[in-house]
């Protein structure tokens, strides 16, 4: 009987040691799966594809421009939705703004030498190999890739540096994301309003967002000191005015609504507030974010919107953070990711 008790005790001890060893292995394995070093710091992947040892892949990946101090400042970063605070970096891509969809990405890059120059880089979202690039005529502002990865759009400031001024000029291009060929400049499109063609010398377009079929898009048109939402037909090279006071639109995944910034004049200065427009009913819903948002939103899913804000509410912070708000306007906004700008949401590969 005593011998049996000793055997039982020994077996319990061996089981306990085995269990502790397994837990330690699982925790270590979890850190590796999230791309971290032993000290918990993000692991840089250089110009290659980020590794992921996890068997259960995250449902979404968040791409963004890393805005923190250090050697990775300005580089493209990727993080799983479930763990966005542990990014991996693509050191070969330094971007002012970027976007990823359909297995393709676009990076608007700056070369700040004696004279600053700018370029658009089209890359593979899995290998991060650049397969097309071309120079830009101005300062990068906005960019988007279509859901199927076939098209890209970009906006640069040809003159001026901000949408709060009336003295700026933009160029907005549609690009073939396979080869980098420029399809069209939006200023060459025919514009109609309530069925009547209009033509002014002060047309400026920006903030393209593509429909799921990649045949149409929405964008902002500025003319006569007013901003309009336009819907474009790529094959027909035409856009139609459909709503007033819409800037930097972003189409929801279900294509039923558009998130955008709406312009107001408060105490003599321009401020923007986030809204969602129902395309069927034309009903506008203000989001709960009350700070000034100068950004093109990105939909996390059909119920939530991501957007960037400077670190401080006064706009004087050295870097930006990404925030999240409900598309129904209910509930307070919350901080989603620190030291980050220009978010893009893509399915895991």
C-alpha positions in Angstrom: 0.0 0.0 0.0 2.8 2.4 0.9 4.6 1.5 -2.4 1.4 2.3 -4.4 1.1 5.7 -2.7 4.7 6.4 -3.6 4.1 5.5 -7.2 1.0 7.6 -7.3 2.9 10.6 -5.8 5.7 10.2 -8.4 3.2 10.1 -11.2 1.5 13.3 -10.0 4.9 15.0 -9.7 5.9 14.1 -13.3 2.5 15.2 -14.6 2.9 18.6 -12.8 6.3 19.1 -14.3 5.1 18.2 -17.8 2.2 20.7 -17.4 4.5 23.5 -16.4 6.8 22.8 -19.3 3.9 22.8 -21.7 2.6 26.1 -20.4 6.0 27.7 -20.8 6.3 26.3 -24.3 2.8 27.6 -25.3 3.6 31.1 -23.9 6.9 31.2 -25.8 5.1 29.9 -28.9 2.5 32.7 -28.6 5.1 35.4 -28.5 6.7 34.1 -31.6 3.4 33.9 -33.4 2.9 37.6 -32.7 6.2 38.5 -34.2 7.9 39.6 -30.9 11.4 39.2 -29.7 12.2 37.7 -26.3 11.9 41.2 -24.7 8.5 41.8 -26.1 9.6 44.4 -28.7 8.2 44.3 -32.2 10.3 42.2 -34.6 11.3 44.0 -37.8 10.9 41.9 -41.0 12.9 44.2 -43.2 11.7 44.1 -46.8 10.3 40.6 -46.6 7.0 39.0 -45.7 6.2 39.0 -42.0 6.4 35.5 -40.5 3.5 34.2 -38.4 3.9 30.9 -36.5 0.3 30.8 -35.3 -1.8 28.0 -36.7 -5.0 30.1 -36.3 -4.5 33.1 -38.5 -6.1 36.4 -37.5 -9.3 37.4 -39.3 -7.9 40.8 -40.4 -4.6 42.6 -40.8 -4.2 46.3 -40.1 -1.7 48.1 -42.4 -0.6 51.6 -41.3 2.3 54.1 -41.4 4.2 53.8 -38.2 4.4 57.2 -36.6 6.6 56.5 -33.6 10.1 57.6 -33.0 13.1 55.5 -33.9 14.5 53.7 -36.9 11.0 52.5 -38.1 9.5 56.0 -38.2 7.4 56.4 -41.4 7.7 52.7 -42.5 4.8 50.5 -43.5 3.7 48.4 -40.5 1.4 45.4 -40.3 -0.4 44.0 -37.3 -3.1 41.4 -36.7 -6.5 42.9 -35.7 -6.4 40.8 -32.5 -3.1 42.2 -31.5 -2.5 45.6 -33.2 -0.1 46.9 -30.6 2.6 44.4 -31.8 3.3 45.4 -35.4 5.9 44.1 -37.8 7.7 46.5 -40.1 8.5 46.6 -43.8 11.7 48.5 -43.8 11.8 48.6 -47.6 8.7 50.8 -47.7 8.7 54.3 -46.2 5.4 56.0 -46.9 3.7 59.3 -46.3 0.4 57.5 -46.8 -0.4 53.9 -47.9 -3.3 51.6 -48.6 -3.8 47.9 -49.1 -6.6 45.8 -50.6 -7.0 42.7 -52.8 -3.4 41.6 -52.4 -2.0 44.9 -53.7 -0.7 48.0 -51.9 0.2 51.6 -52.8 2.8 53.6 -51.0 3.2 57.4 -51.6 6.8 58.0 -50.7 9.0 61.1 -50.2 12.7 61.6 -50.8 13.7 64.5 -48.7 17.0 65.5 -50.2 18.1 69.0 -51.1 14.8 69.2 -53.0 12.0 66.9 -52.0 10.7 64.5 -54.6 7.8 62.1 -54.4 6.9 58.8 -56.0 4.1 56.2 -56.0 5.1 52.6 -55.4 2.7 49.7 -56.2 3.6 46.5 -54.3 2.6 43.0 -53.6 0.8 42.8 -50.2 2.3 39.4 -49.4 5.9 39.6 -50.5 6.1 43.5 -50.4 8.0 43.4 -53.7 7.6 46.7 -55.6 6.5 45.9 -59.1 5.7 49.4 -60.4 6.6 53.0 -59.5 6.4 56.4 -61.0 7.1 60.0 -59.9 4.5 62.3 -58.5 3.9 66.0 -59.3 3.2 67.1 -55.7 2.9 66.3 -52.0 1.1 63.0 -51.2 -2.3 63.4 -49.6 -4.7 60.4 -50.1 -4.6 56.9 -51.7 -6.8 53.9 -52.1 -6.7 50.4 -53.7 -9.9 48.7 -55.0 -11.3 45.7 -53.2 -10.1 43.3 -56.0 -6.6 44.9 -56.1 -6.9 45.8 -59.8 -7.0 49.6 -59.4 -5.4 52.3 -57.3 -6.1 56.0 -56.9 -4.0 58.8 -55.4 -4.2 62.5 -54.7 -1.3 64.9 -54.4 -1.2 68.6 -53.7 0.3 70.3 -56.8 0.1 73.6 -54.8 -0.8 74.2 -51.2 -0.6 71.7 -48.4 -4.0 71.5 -46.8 -7.8 71.3 -47.5 -8.5 74.1 -45.0 -7.2 76.7 -47.5 -9.0 77.9 -50.6 -5.7 78.3 -52.4 -4.7 74.8 -53.3 -4.6 72.6 -56.3 -4.8 68.8 -56.4 -4.1 66.1 -59.0 -6.0 62.8 -58.6 -5.1 59.8 -60.7 -6.6 56.4 -61.4 -3.9 53.8 -61.8 -3.7 50.2 -63.1 -2.4 48.4 -60.0 -0.9 45.5 -62.1 1.5 47.6 -64.0 1.4 51.2 -62.6 -0.1 52.6 -65.8 -2.0 55.8 -65.3 -5.5 55.3 -66.5 -6.8 58.8 -66.2 -6.6 62.2 -64.4 -10.0 62.9 -62.9 -9.9 66.5 -64.2 -10.4 64.9 -67.7 -13.8 63.5 -66.6 -17.1 65.0 -67.6 -19.0 66.4 -64.6 -22.8 66.6 -64.4 -25.1 68.0 -61.7 -28.8 67.1 -61.8 -28.3 65.9 -65.4 -26.7 69.1 -66.6 -23.0 69.2 -67.5 -20.9 71.7 -65.6 -17.4 73.0 -66.3 -15.3 75.4 -64.1 -11.7 76.4 -64.1 -11.3 75.6 -60.4 -12.2 71.9 -60.3 -10.2 69.9 -57.7 -10.8 66.2 -56.9 -9.5 64.1 -54.0 -10.3 61.2 -51.7 -11.3 58.4 -54.1 -13.0 55.3 -52.7 -13.9 52.4 -55.1 -17.1 50.4 -55.4 -16.7 46.6 -55.0 -17.1 46.0 -58.7 -14.1 48.4 -59.5 -16.2 50.0 -62.2 -17.3 53.0 -60.2 -15.9 55.2 -57.4 -16.8 58.1 -55.1 -14.7 61.2 -54.6 -14.8 64.8 -53.5 -15.1 67.6 -56.1 -14.4 71.2 -55.0 -15.6 74.1 -57.1 -16.9 77.6 -56.4 -15.9 77.3 -52.7 -18.1 74.2 -52.2 -17.4 70.5 -51.7 -19.5 67.8 -53.3 -19.7 64.0 -53.2 -19.5 62.7 -56.8 -20.0 59.2 -58.1 -17.7 58.3 -61.0 -18.0 55.9 -64.0 -14.5 54.8 -65.1 -15.5 53.4 -68.5 -17.6 56.5 -69.4 -15.0 58.9 -67.9 -17.7 60.8 -66.1 -18.8 61.9 -62.6 -22.1 63.0 -61.2 -22.7 65.2 -58.2 -24.9 63.4 -55.7 -24.5 65.2 -52.3 -23.2 68.4 -50.8 -20.4 69.1 -48.2 -18.6 65.7 -48.4 -14.9 65.4 -48.1 -12.6 62.3 -48.2 -15.4 59.7 -48.6 -14.9 56.1 -47.7 -17.4 53.4 -48.9 -18.5 50.8 -46.3 -17.8 47.1 -47.1 -21.5 46.5 -47.8 -21.5 49.6 -50.2 -24.6 51.0 -48.5 -23.0 54.0 -46.7 -20.1 56.4 -46.9 -18.1 57.7 -44.0 -16.6 61.2 -44.6 -15.5 64.4 -43.0 -18.0 67.3 -43.1 -16.7 70.9 -43.2 -17.8 73.6 -40.7 -16.5 77.1 -39.9 -16.1 77.6 -36.2 -14.8 80.9 -34.8 -13.4 81.8 -38.2 -11.5 78.6 -38.8 -12.2 75.4 -40.7 -13.0 72.2 -38.7 -14.2 68.8 -39.9 -16.6 66.4 -38.1 -17.1 62.8 -39.1 -20.4 61.7 -40.5 -21.9 58.6 -42.2 -24.2 59.0 -45.2 -26.8 56.4 -46.1 -26.7 56.3 -49.9 -30.2 55.0 -50.2 -32.0 57.5 -47.9 -29.5 60.3 -48.0 -29.7 60.4 -44.2 -26.6 61.8 -42.4 -25.5 60.4 -39.1 -22.9 62.4 -37.0 -20.4 60.1 -35.3 -19.6 60.5 -31.7 -16.1 61.9 -32.4 -16.2 65.7 -31.6 -12.6 66.6 -32.3 -11.4 68.0 -35.6 -10.6 65.1 -38.0 -8.6 65.9 -41.1 -8.4 62.4 -42.5 -10.0 59.9 -44.9 -11.7 57.3 -42.8 -11.3 53.6 -43.2 -14.0 51.0 -42.3 -12.9 48.3 -39.9 -16.1 46.5 -40.7 -19.7 47.5 -41.5 -20.2 48.8 -38.0 -17.0 50.7 -37.1 -14.8 53.4 -38.6 -11.1 54.0 -38.2 -9.4 57.4 -38.5 -6.2 59.3 -37.5 -5.8 62.1 -35.1 -2.7 64.0 -33.8 -1.5 62.9 -30.4 -2.9 66.0 -28.8 -6.3 67.6 -29.5 -4.7 70.8 -30.4 -2.9 69.2 -33.4 0.5 70.0 -32.1 1.6 66.5 -31.3 4.6 65.1 -33.1 2.8 61.9 -34.2 -0.7 60.5 -34.8 -2.9 57.8 -33.3 -5.6 55.7 -34.9 -9.1 56.0 -33.3 -12.3 53.9 -33.7 -15.9 55.1 -33.6 -19.2 53.3 -34.2 -20.8 54.0 -37.5 -24.2 54.4 -35.8 -23.0 57.4 -33.8 -23.6 55.6 -30.5 -20.9 55.2 -27.8 -17.7 57.2 -27.3 -14.7 56.9 -29.6 -11.8 54.8 -28.3 -8.1 54.7 -29.0 -7.4 51.8 -31.4 -3.6 52.1 -32.1 -1.0 54.5 -30.9 1.8 56.0 -33.0 0.0 55.1 -36.2 -1.4 56.9 -39.3 -3.1 56.0 -42.6 -4.9 52.7 -41.6 -5.9 50.1 -44.1 -7.9 46.9 -43.2 -7.3 43.8 -45.3 -8.2 40.1 -44.8 -5.4 37.8 -43.6 -3.6 35.9 -46.3 
